[in-house]
Amino acid sequence: MSYCDYCKALPVDNHHRIYHDFHYGFPIEDDNELFGRLILEINQAGLSWDIILKKQQAFREAYSGFSIEEVALYTETDRERLLANPGIIRNRLKINAAIHNAGVILELKKEHGTFKSWIEHHHPKKKEEWVKIFKKTFKFTGGEIVNEFLMSTGYLPGAHVESCSIFREHIQQTGLVY
């Protein structure tokens, strides 16, 4: 069963249905939101997406509204605060990756203006090419994390199946050809 079929059977107020219908596969214009999606995808590694969706607001609060500038300045005190926060995934490697990646994004913004512009500079690429770029640039970005991050933000196809009611809207907004 595809994620689309799974979500179609859920009530409209279910967190999976809301994510699928309004967020999954659609472009994100705001750099902080792009960074937030990267944090969520990194934290999903080894866990279910359901857990991440349920903790999404706690992640936003814990990581300063996903402010790249603020997270890049996090200190050891902030790391310990995050490690003690039961509302998020308390994994030191994932927390360290988020802080490190925020600093990397700040550097990318110096050259490209925005995180989104950096991604656009490399687009389009195949998944394997994207994985190499992300692994070279960021921490904790393996193949599945990169694939889901780019698919969920409209840079790789596959977020929706053709029979999905959201499919046409997705194609229109992303320009992806399946």
Order of alpha helices (4+ residues) and beta strands (2+ residues): alpha-alpha-alpha-alpha-alpha-alpha-alpha-alpha-alpha-alpha-alpha
